[in-house]
Amino acid sequence: MPRQIDQLPADPTTLARRVAALEKQLTELRAARRMGTATVGRLRIYSEDGETLLAELGPTDDGGGGLWTRGLQGGDIPVSAYLASGQLRFSPIEDGVNEIPAAIAYSTLPETGADLTLTPGSILKSDWQPVMDLSSVTGGAPGLVLVSAVREVAGVGETGPCGMDVSGVLTAANIAYGQITINPSAANTPTSQAVTGLTVAGSSFYGFATAQTTVPGSQVTGVGTTSVSSSGLTVWVTRTNTTATVVNWMVMGL
């Protein structure tokens, strides 16, 4: 029958190594349990070489906390990301590249509301860059979108209008449009047709209409609108004969 003494290592050296390994594992276990309440002033993450800093988490100059990370984009372009105090910034880590980093910033003030600002990066401060500001205005209309272009020339900031290209169909709650066909009741007699069932947003409404014709002025002598409202409008056509006329119409609310 095996004795307990036979289960011990064959020599004192082996026994000492096993005891040391056990003590190390116990120390690591205790440290891991303490991490739940541990206080770390600044946490840094390095690459496998032990020298290249990849990320840093810690206090910022404004008394808050921030996270900075660094990596390669496209295999060879070093890019950094920085998150702190309601702002997320992105920028290549190269001299003379992206003098102004791309950023998503959030700010809120009780008097004005909350702003979410989107700003793309630029290589030079003098480059025009579009800025989109999604704002909730205190006491005003929510969802206000401001789009402008900004740049800095000789230390002076400038703001200008910004064009917006929409790839696709743009729709808006304050615009309605369509097409109707009007059969004139008699030659040279204004004939109307009502458009109903609209739900155009706004408080003031404007109507527009134009005839699809190759004989404007000679046979189609007039097109107009009346009774424009959020729910519809009345379209009029006058022509020198009783030919059916296709009319394009639009209602805009402001």
Secondary structure, DSSP 8 states (H G I E B T S, - for coil): ---GGGGS-SSHHHHHHHHHHHHHHHHHHHHHHHGGG---S-EEEE-TTS-SEEEEEEE-TTSSEEEEEEEEETTTEEEEEEEETTEEEEEE-STTS-SB-EEEEEEEETTTEEEEEEE--BSSTTS-EEEEEEEEETTS-SSEEEEEEEEEETTEEEEEE-----SS----TTEEEEEEEE--SSTT--EEEEE------SSSEEEEEEE--S-BTTTEEEEEEEEEETTEEEEEEEESS---EEEEEEEEE-
